[in-house]
Amino acid sequence: EDKVVQSPLSLVVHEGDTVTLNCSYEVTNFRSLLWYKQEKKAPTFLFMLTSSGIEKKSGRLSSILDKKELSSILNITATQTGDSAIYLCAVNNAGNMLTFGGGTRLMVKP
Amino acid sequence: DAGITQSPRHKVTETGTPVTLRCHQTENHRYMYWYRQDPGHGLRLIHYSYGVKDTDKGEVSDGYSVSRSKTEDFLLTLESATSSQTSVYFCAISESKVTDINYGYTFGSGTRLTVV
């Protein structure tokens, strides 16, 4: 059974801090790893990482895939209150299924 | 989200009653999914569809059924609602296999279901 574990469960930081969110996985026939941000409603797509694209960056957010360690990190630098959200990690296997982790709830205080 | 709508947005129902949630898309995507989200569990797949009348079970399918008679609509039915099915339900769509397109799924805004 595919398994995705995220840590920490929750995190409280102050504006300007840098945070690192972790995602580890056990998946048969790994294809890709995805990160989503969920504010009040629907999760929105952030990044997809594959064997051919193990590092992605967008503004203050960046993510790295470590296929050897079966894990990924999501870094957010110079955090802002608008970064407060649940961050979800998901892994895609050989089929068209995404297995999600339990999420990390990030709160950024002014 | 644009192109995918869920209805109703909120529903309170009594234990033992059947409930149907609707997901409607205007993107003509082949794949549609139903997830439930509970604290500490992230998103768990209930059922999915890979075409009209083609559906399959996910990891938490017990007590749920689905139907897809048209490309644009994917219905989730709780046959006899129980309190353990109180949750937020998300529908998602994808055009092709996730690995083929660099954006993953598009999610609807969710349906908050309370079973009392």
Boltz contact constraints between the chains, C-beta under 6 A:
constraints:
  - contact:
      token1: [A, 31]
      token2: [B, 99]
      max_distance: 6.0
  - contact:
      token1: [A, 32]
      token2: [B, 99]
      max_distance: 6.0
  - contact:
      token1: [A, 34]
      token2: [B, 104]
      max_distance: 6.0
  - contact:
      token1: [A, 41]
      token2: [B, 109]
      max_distance: 6.0
  - contact:
      token1: [A, 41]
      token2: [B, 110]
      max_distance: 6.0
  - contact:
      token1: [A, 42]
      token2: [B, 1]
      max_distance: 6.0
  - contact:
      token1: [A, 42]
      token2: [B, 107]
      max_distance: 6.0
  - contact:
      token1: [A, 42]
      token2: [B, 109]
      max_distance: 6.0
  - contact:
      token1: [A, 43]
      token2: [B, 107]
      max_distance: 6.0
  - contact:
      token1: [A, 45]
      token2: [B, 103]
      max_distance: 6.0
  - contact:
      token1: [A, 45]
      token2: [B, 104]
      max_distance: 6.0
  - contact:
      token1: [A, 48]
      token2: [B, 102]
      max_distance: 6.0
  - contact:
      token1: [A, 48]
      token2: [B, 104]
      max_distance: 6.0
  - contact:
      token1: [A, 92]
      token2: [B, 98]
      max_distance: 6.0
  - contact:
      token1: [A, 92]
      token2: [B, 99]
      max_distance: 6.0
  - contact:
      token1: [A, 96]
      token2: [B, 31]
      max_distance: 6.0
  - contact:
      token1: [A, 96]
      token2: [B, 97]
      max_distance: 6.0
  - contact:
      token1: [A, 96]
      token2: [B, 98]
      max_distance: 6.0
  - contact:
      token1: [A, 100]
      token2: [B, 42]
      max_distance: 6.0
  - contact:
      token1: [A, 100]
      token2: [B, 43]
      max_distance: 6.0
  - contact:
      token1: [A, 101]
      token2: [B, 42]
      max_distance: 6.0
  - contact:
      token1: [A, 102]
      token2: [B, 40]
      max_distance: 6.0
  - contact:
      token1: [A, 102]
      token2: [B, 41]
      max_distance: 6.0
  - contact:
      token1: [A, 102]
      token2: [B, 42]
      max_distance: 6.0
  - contact:
      token1: [A, 103]
      token2: [B, 42]
      max_distance: 6.0
